[in-house]
Amino acid sequence: REIVHLRFAADLSYDQIAQMLGVPVGTVRSRLHRALKAIREQLEEHENGT
């Protein structure tokens, strides 16, 4: 959730987020990918009424 906020609400780059959190850029990318996938799945469940 934090990475999603930093990427989209704060409009930070992957490099900026990685530096801020003290993790490699690849970690930022994979965490963001997983977070967006989870959000997408939750939205689909909500749309399907489950």
C-alpha positions as CSV (number, residue, x, y, z in Angstrom):
1,R,0.0,0.0,0.0
2,E,2.8,2.4,0.9
3,I,4.6,1.7,-2.5
4,V,1.3,2.3,-4.4
5,H,0.9,5.6,-2.6
6,L,4.5,6.7,-3.2
7,R,4.3,5.8,-6.9
8,F,1.0,7.3,-7.8
9,A,-0.1,9.8,-5.1
10,A,3.4,11.2,-4.5
11,D,4.4,10.6,-8.1
12,L,7.8,9.3,-7.2
13,S,10.0,7.2,-9.5
14,Y,11.1,3.6,-8.8
15,D,14.6,4.9,-8.0
16,Q,13.2,7.5,-5.6
17,I,11.0,5.0,-3.8
18,A,13.9,2.4,-3.6
19,Q,16.2,5.0,-2.1
20,M,13.5,6.2,0.4
21,L,12.7,2.7,1.6
22,G,16.3,1.4,1.4
23,V,15.6,-1.5,-0.9
24,P,16.7,-2.4,-4.5
25,V,14.7,-1.0,-7.4
26,G,13.7,-4.6,-8.4
27,T,12.1,-5.0,-5.0
28,V,10.1,-1.9,-5.5
29,R,8.9,-3.1,-8.9
30,S,7.9,-6.5,-7.7
31,R,6.1,-5.2,-4.6
32,L,4.3,-2.7,-6.8
33,H,3.3,-5.4,-9.3
34,R,2.0,-7.6,-6.5
35,A,0.1,-4.8,-4.8
36,L,-1.6,-3.8,-8.1
37,K,-2.5,-7.4,-8.8
38,A,-4.1,-7.7,-5.4
39,I,-6.1,-4.4,-6.0
40,R,-7.2,-5.7,-9.4
41,E,-8.4,-9.0,-7.9
42,Q,-10.3,-7.2,-5.1
43,L,-12.0,-4.9,-7.7
44,E,-12.9,-7.9,-9.8
45,E,-14.4,-9.7,-6.8
46,H,-16.4,-6.6,-5.9
47,E,-17.7,-6.2,-9.4
48,N,-18.8,-9.8,-9.4
49,G,-20.5,-9.5,-6.0
50,T,-18.4,-12.0,-4.2
